[in-house]
């Protein structure tokens, strides 16, 4: 049985909303995010749960790009 899945309401809501919309776009255009999202859905995760994991991955990608001052490079599987 799949139940109701929601994102945590902790943290600034305006940042969470921006990150949510960025991730919705990234799952269509970013191969790394898309691959992870589809893998989690295939494993039986709820869509919102998979999107939450994709949001975290997007934050990690952004942090790595800023920290290393380098361009984003798609991971090859």
Residue pairs with C-beta under 8 A, 6 or more apart in sequence:
2 46
3 46
5 46
5 47
5 48
5 49
6 48
7 16
7 20
7 48
7 51
7 52
7 55
19 55
19 58
19 59
20 51
20 55
22 58
23 33
23 51
23 54
23 55
23 58
24 51
26 33
26 34
26 54
26 58
27 33
27 34
27 37
27 51
27 54
28 34
30 58
30 74
31 74
32 57
32 61
32 74
32 75
33 54
33 57
33 58
35 77
36 50
36 53
36 54
36 57
37 50
37 51
37 53
37 54
40 49
40 50
40 53
41 47
41 50
45 53
61 72
65 71
65 72
